[in-house]
Every structure is written in structure tokens, then in C-alpha cells.
């Protein structure tokens, strides 16, 4: 995966997290309280600034009360 493609994927993933968080009326801090992810990292994830690992995906899903697969429900072009 090219660097540019990876960056686009991280941004699309972050936008999905942001959309889910806002749909549940959660602030960064409220979401952080519901999962084991620092609120400042949630902001960075939503902006596509950091790479995350599978345990973080699980924590975000728990905090958002969704299945982990729902975090990946966004359009992304396949090459």
C-alpha cells in the first residue's frame, strides 16, 4: 500500500469514527471514559494522524457500542 493510499485510508477511518461518535452525542472525553483510549488520541485518530492497533479498534468499538466491523463501514477505492 502506497504511503498516500495509507494516509487516505487513515483519514477515511477517522471520519467514520468521528461520525459514529457525533451520532451518539459523545465528546472526546466521554468516549475516552467509555473505552481505554486517551481523549487526545481519539482526536488524532479522527484526523488520520496516527496508526492504531487492533486492541485500539476493539476499545473504540466498545466505547461506541458497535461491532468492530462497523468501524470499517466506509467507502474506500480499491486499486
N, C-alpha and C positions, 0 to 999 in steps of 0.2 A: 504494500500500500504506500503510495507516494505521500510525502510529508503534507502537501497541500490537501490531498484527499483525506488524510487522517485528521487534519485541522477542521475540515468541513464536517466530518463525522462527529467530532467532539462538540462542535457548535450546535449541530442538529440535536444531538443527545441532550445538551444543556438546555436548549429551547424546550425540549419535551419535559424535562424536569421542572423548569420554570412554569410551564403551562399547567402541569399537574398540581404543583404547589399552590399556584394562584387560584386554581379551580376549587381548592379545598380551603381557601382563605387562610393560608399559613404564611407567616413571616419566616425569614431565615432562622430566626431564633426558635420559633415554635417548632419548625421542622427538626431543627437540631436537638430539641428536647425530646422529640419522639424517636430519634434514632441516634446512633453512635457516630455522628459526623459533625465536626465543628461547623458553626454557622458561617464562618468566613470561607471555609472550603465549599460550602453549598453555593455561595455566591460565585466562586471561581469555577465550579463545575458548570453552573448555568451559563457562564460566559465562555465556556470551552477552553479555559486557560490551563486546566490540569488534567492529567490522565488519572483514571481511577482503577482500582482493582475489583475483582468480583465480590469480595466481602462488603465493599462500599456500596455496590449496586444492591446487594441484599438489604443493607441497612436503609438505603433510600426507599426501597420498595416497602419495607416495614413502616417507615415513617410516613409514607404517603398512603399506606393501606391499600396497596395494589400488588398484583403479581409481578415479579421481576420482569417478565416478558413485556408487560405493559409499558415499561420504561423505554422500550425499543420500538414503539408503535409510531414511527415517523417515516416520512419518505426520504430515501437516500438513493441517488442514482448508482446503479451497478455498472461497472466497466467490463 
